């Protein structure tokens, strides 16, 4: 008996559990495919964008070059956040170091939120799908035992069939959970690496703008020729 026949012969609870597992599987695979594509682009874009930034001769030139590589807008928000704040506001209060720390931290949080998007869904599916499948198994066994009790006969063929069909729900729950858990761990490692690169760039950018001649008013870097 196939899975479709099991679902159609089951009651409303069995159908609900199967539909929920199917929904969780589709949602997790959509996120897996999308995040794999996103992180693959982001990993290369961040490296190329930061390299283009440090090879530029001025801030305006750096923004133009970074825009050509930063397809996921992970580095540009950090550069744009270093602009001057509106005078007369609390955002412009304090020294330049405090302003840069605040705006770079806020921009970094926005960028990291983009990278982390979807991780909660993968973690939720990975942790709950086995229990959803187990619920379907328990309910299926209970339903099968009730049917056997009503029939008044207990034989191996009457027990093994319904119980085996109910255990399919446990296998389905594991089949949904395992890819989500693996993807969550792999993506988490890649996100941590990209996050470290962005944090390092934000720190270096802050130090550059605080150095003499590195204020946003000048918007230029000192070019040192190596003989």
N, C-alpha and C positions, 0 to 999 in steps of 0.2 A: 504494500500500500504506500503510495507516495505522499509527500507532504501536503499537497493540495487536497487529497482525499481526507487526510487527517483533519485538516482545518474545517472542511465542509461538513464532516460528520460530527465535529465537536460542537459544544454549546457556545453561548455568547462569550463566556470568559475565555475559552480557548481561542476564539476568533479575535478577541480584543488583544490578547497577549501576542498572538502572531502578527497582528497589524502593528502593534507597538514595536516589536522587534524589527519588522520590516522598515518602519519609519526611522528608527534609530540607525539601522544599517545604511539606509540611503543618505541620511543627514551626515553621518560620520564619513562616508566615502566622498561625498561632495566636498567636505572640509579638507579631507586628506589630499585629494587631487588639487584643490585650490591652493592650500598652504604649501604643498610640495613645489608647485609652480612659483608661488610668491617668494618663498625662501631661496629657491635656486636663483631667481633674478636678483633678489636683495643681496645675497652673499657676494655676487660679482659686482653689483652696482656700488655697494658701499666701498669696496676696495678701489675701484676705478675712480669714484667720485672724490675720495679723500686724496688719492694720488694726484688727480687733476687740480685739486684745490692748492696743494702745496707746491705745485709746479707753476702756479700763476704768479703774475707780477703785481697784481692789484686786486682788491676785494671785488670790484665790479667785474673784472675779467674772470675771477674765480667763480663767481655766481653763474656767469654765462657758461663756463666750461662744465661746471658741476651739473647744470641743468640738462646738458646733453647726455649725461651718464645716469643720473639719478631718476630712473623711471618710476620708482615706487615712492619718491619724495621722502626719503629717510634722512638725507644729509642737508638738503636745502632748508628745511625748517630750522635747523640749528644755526645756519648762517644768517637766515632772515631774522631770527630772534635777536641778533646782536645789534640791530639798529637802535638809534637813539629813541628813548621814550619821550612821550609828549611832555613838554615842560609844564611845571606847575601842578603835577599829579604826584600821588604817592609812589607810583611806579618809577618816577624819576628821582625820588628822594634817595638819600644815601650816596655813598661813593660808587665809583664805576665798578669796583670789584663786586659789591653786593648786587648791583643791577645785573651784571653779567651772570652771576651765579643763579639768580632767580629765573631769568628768562631762559637760560640754557637748560636749567632743571625742568621748567615747565614744558619746553619744546621737546626735551628728551622723553618726558612722560607720554606725550602725545604720540611720538614715533614708536615707543615701545608698546603702547596699547595697540597700535596697528599690527605689530609683529605678533603680539600675544592673542590677537583675535582668533577665536575658534578653539583655543586650547581648553577652555572650560567645557565646551561641548564634548570634546574627545575624552576628557577625564570623566565626565558624567556618564557617557556611554560605556566606557571601559569598566567603571565601577558598578554600574547598575544593571547592565544587560544580563550578566549571569544570574542575578537574582530574579529578574523578570522571567528568564527562561525557566528557572527553578520553580517559580510560581505556576507557570504553565504545566510543568511536570507534576507537581503535587496535585494540582486541580485535575489533571488528566487521569492520574492514578486513582484519585478519589472517585471520579466519575466512572472509571472502569470497574472499580470494586462495587459501587452501587449497582451497576448493571449486572454484575455477576451474582450479587445477592438477590436481585429481583428474579433472575433466571433460575436460581436455586441449584445450580450445578457449578462445581469448581473443578475444572480440568486444566491441564497445562496449556492447551491451545487457547482456552478462553482467558487465561491470565497473561500469557507471554505476549500475545498480540496487542491488547490494549495498553499494557505496561510499556512495551517496547515503543509503541507509537507516542506515548506520553513523554518518554525519555528524549525523543527528538527535540522537544522544547529546550532541554538542557544543552544539547549540542548546538542548537540554533543560538542560544544566548551566548555560548562561548565563541561561536563563529562571528558574532557581532562584536564582542568585547575585545578579542585578541588583536585584530587590526587597529582598533582605536587606541589600545594601550601602547602597542608598538609605535604607532605614529606619534602619539603624545610624547613618548620618551625621545624619539629621534628628533622631532621638531624642537623639543625643549632644549636639546643640546645645541642645535643650530642657532636657535634664538639667543641662547646665552653667549655664543661666540660673536654673533652680530652685535648684541648689546654691549659686549666688552669693547668692540671696535668703535661703536658710536660714543660710548662714554669716554674712551681715550681721545677721540677726536674733539669732543666737547671740551675736555680739559685743556688740550693743546690750543684750541681756538681761544679759550678764555685767557690763557697765558699770553698768547700772541697779541690780543687786543689790549692787554694790560701793560705790555712792554712799551718802552719809549718809542714813539713814532708809529705805534700800532693801533691808535685810537680810530674809531669809525669815521672821524672827521677827515683823516688823511686817506683812509681806504687804500693804503699801498703797503707793500712789503719791501724790505731791503733785499736786493739781489746781490749775492756774493758770488763773484766769479772765481772758479778754482783753476789755478794755473797748472 
